[in-house]
Structure formats: structure tokens, C-alpha cells
Amino acid sequence: MSVTFPPAELNVLLLYDYNPQWTPVEKDEVAEAHSRLTDALASSGFSIDLLPVVDKHFPERLSTYDSREFVLFNWCDGIPGLHHSEYLVVHQLEQMGYVFTGSSAATLSLSYDKRTVKEILDRHKVPTPHWKLYTSSKSNGWHQFPAIVKPAKGHCSEWLTSESVAMDATELHERISYLVDDIGMPAIVEDFID
């Protein structure tokens, strides 16, 4: 087996999403986070380039960086204006041969399906909060409070608000009804972990 060592100076490419529609405060927060990371990497002797993802044409800009010469820090949460596009960005990184931080495109795509993820974790005996899937607005069968009500499909905290935590059966029914009847997606109810 042959081993290839990195070049004497390791180049890091920081890929991040940047939405021109963000507020000035949001843009400042992103710039501050990037500054902290790049300062830390630079102080350790790394050379850093930053590449914002502002639209679906980012592969053209990315192709100017040789995947054999850069390790990519993937801080990109998706393509601005394209809902649920995190996995599309990573799929492109995989196709272009980059070594990058974070999960694979397949893992990110799977993460949108919370029900399947919960079933996989249960099957492999990985402990998670007790849960139940609801495809209708009837909240019967759940008696543990507080409970949190999440959409069965979606990414991260999508659709979650303070009303997502139900303290009793009435609040639980209202939140399940909101997701199932108003939004049109199944709901997952779980024990709430404070």
C-alpha cells in the first residue's frame, strides 16, 4: 500500500453559504465565525481560502481549486434559495474528489427522514427519546409530558417553535394537528429532553 503525504504547506478551503438576502446582523455573525476559524488555522500554519456558495453555480468557482491540494472545511448549509440543498452541495464535493469535513451526501439526505433515522437507531439499539409517529391529528396513545412534536421530514429545527413542546394532551393535539392538517406532513412525538 502506498501512502501519499500532503504538501509541505496544507491548504484549507472554507466553503460556506452566503445569502445576499440575510440581514446585516446575520452577515456580521457569519463573518465573525469565519474570522475566528481562519485566524485559528492561520496561527497553526495553514493557508486558508474562503469560497462562499451564493447560488447553484458554485461548482464553477470551486473548480478553480485543485482537490489534490486543498482540504475543504464544509460550513455550507445549502445553496441560498434552494430548500434542502445541503446534500446537493456535498454530492458535488464528492463528485469533484474533495476531502472534506462533515457527513456524506447520502447521510445528509437520509437525515431529512426522521422516522427512518429513528427506526435505524432503534434497530441498532442506539438509545433515543421514546417516540411515536402520527399520520393523523389524533394524539391518542401518548401520555408522557412534556413532549416535543416534530415534523417527520425536514432538516434540523425546521418547523420547531416554542409551541412544539406540549405540556399536556390539549397542546399535543394542537401541535400534531398543525403539522398533519395545516402543514401536511406526519408528526413525530418524542419525550422532551430539556
C-alpha positions in Angstrom: 0.0 0.0 0.0 1.4 3.4 -0.9 0.9 6.4 1.3 0.7 9.9 -0.1 1.7 12.7 2.1 0.2 16.2 1.9 2.2 19.0 0.5 4.5 20.8 2.9 2.0 23.6 3.3 -1.5 22.3 3.7 -4.1 24.4 2.0 -7.6 24.7 3.5 -10.6 25.8 1.6 -13.5 27.1 3.7 -16.8 26.6 1.9 -19.8 28.4 3.3 -23.2 29.6 2.3 -23.8 33.3 2.0 -27.3 34.6 1.2 -27.3 38.1 -0.1 -30.8 38.5 1.5 -29.5 38.0 5.0 -29.8 41.0 7.4 -26.6 42.9 8.2 -26.6 41.3 11.6 -26.7 37.8 10.1 -23.9 38.7 7.7 -21.8 40.1 10.5 -22.3 36.9 12.6 -21.2 34.7 9.7 -18.1 36.9 9.0 -17.2 36.7 12.7 -17.4 32.9 12.7 -15.2 32.7 9.6 -12.7 35.1 11.1 -12.3 33.0 14.3 -11.8 29.8 12.2 -9.4 31.3 9.7 -7.4 33.0 12.4 -7.0 29.8 14.4 -6.0 27.8 11.2 -3.6 30.6 10.1 -1.9 30.6 13.6 -1.3 26.9 13.1 0.5 27.5 9.8 -2.3 26.7 7.4 -3.0 28.6 4.3 -6.8 29.4 4.0 -9.0 30.4 1.1 -12.7 31.2 1.6 -15.3 30.4 -1.0 -18.9 31.5 -0.5 -21.8 29.5 -2.0 -24.2 32.1 -3.2 -26.1 30.2 -5.9 -26.2 26.9 -7.8 -23.2 27.8 -9.9 -20.7 27.3 -7.1 -19.1 24.3 -8.8 -17.7 26.6 -11.5 -15.9 28.7 -8.8 -14.9 25.5 -6.9 -13.3 24.0 -9.9 -10.5 26.6 -9.8 -9.2 24.9 -6.6 -7.3 21.6 -7.2 -8.9 18.9 -5.0 -5.5 17.3 -4.5 -4.1 20.5 -3.0 -6.9 21.5 -0.6 -8.7 20.1 2.4 -12.2 21.5 2.4 -13.9 22.7 5.6 -17.6 22.4 4.7 -19.5 25.0 6.6 -22.2 25.2 3.9 -25.8 24.7 5.0 -27.1 24.7 1.4 -27.5 26.7 -1.7 -29.3 30.0 -0.9 -32.8 29.9 -2.3 -32.8 26.1 -2.8 -34.6 24.4 0.0 -33.0 21.2 1.4 -29.8 21.5 -0.7 -27.2 20.6 1.9 -26.7 17.1 0.4 -26.5 18.6 -3.1 -23.5 20.6 -2.1 -21.8 17.6 -0.6 -22.7 15.4 -3.6 -20.8 17.9 -5.7 -17.8 17.8 -3.4 -17.8 14.0 -3.6 -18.0 14.2 -7.4 -15.1 16.6 -7.6 -12.9 14.4 -5.3 -12.5 16.7 -2.3 -11.6 15.6 1.1 -14.0 17.5 3.3 -15.4 17.8 6.8 -18.9 16.7 7.7 -21.2 13.9 6.6 -21.6 12.3 3.2 -24.4 13.3 0.8 -26.2 10.0 1.5 -26.1 10.7 5.2 -27.4 14.2 4.8 -30.2 13.1 2.5 -31.2 10.4 5.0 -31.3 12.9 7.9 -34.3 14.6 6.4 -36.4 11.4 7.1 -36.6 11.5 10.9 -38.8 8.4 11.0 -36.3 6.3 9.1 -33.4 7.6 11.2 -35.3 6.7 14.4 -36.1 3.2 13.1 -32.4 2.6 12.2 -31.3 3.8 15.6 -33.9 1.6 17.3 -32.9 -1.4 15.2 -29.2 -0.9 16.3 -30.2 -0.4 19.9 -29.0 3.2 20.0 -30.9 4.9 22.8 -33.0 7.9 21.7 -36.0 9.5 23.4 -39.2 7.4 23.3 -41.1 8.3 20.1 -44.3 7.7 18.1 -45.3 8.6 14.5 -48.7 10.3 13.9 -50.1 10.4 10.4 -53.5 11.8 11.6 -54.2 14.5 14.0 -55.5 12.1 16.7 -52.9 12.2 19.5 -54.2 9.1 21.3 -51.7 6.8 22.9 -49.3 9.4 24.2 -49.2 10.1 27.9 -45.7 11.4 28.7 -45.3 15.1 29.2 -43.6 17.3 28.4 -43.4 16.1 24.8 -41.9 17.6 21.7 -43.7 17.4 18.3 -41.5 17.5 15.2 -42.2 17.1 11.5 -41.3 13.6 10.4 -39.5 15.1 7.4 -37.2 18.1 7.4 -33.8 19.2 8.5 -32.5 20.4 11.8 -35.0 22.5 13.6 -37.3 23.2 10.7 -40.9 23.9 11.8 -39.9 23.9 15.5 -41.1 26.7 17.7 -41.8 27.1 21.4 -45.2 25.7 20.6 -43.5 22.4 19.6 -43.2 21.5 23.3 -46.5 20.1 24.5 -47.2 20.2 28.3 -50.5 18.3 28.2 -52.8 16.4 25.9 -54.6 19.5 24.6 -51.3 21.2 23.5 -50.1 17.9 22.0 -53.3 17.5 19.9 -53.0 21.2 18.7 -49.4 20.7 17.6 -50.0 17.4 15.9 -53.0 18.9 14.1 -50.8 21.9 13.0 -48.2 19.6 11.4 -50.6 16.9 10.0 -53.5 19.1 8.9 -52.1 22.5 8.3 -48.6 21.7 7.0 -49.5 18.3 5.5 -46.7 16.1 7.0 -46.6 13.3 9.5 -45.5 14.3 13.1 -43.1 12.6 15.4 -43.8 12.9 19.1 -40.9 12.3 21.5 -40.1 12.6 25.2 -38.9 16.2 25.6 -35.3 16.3 26.8 -34.6 19.7 28.5 
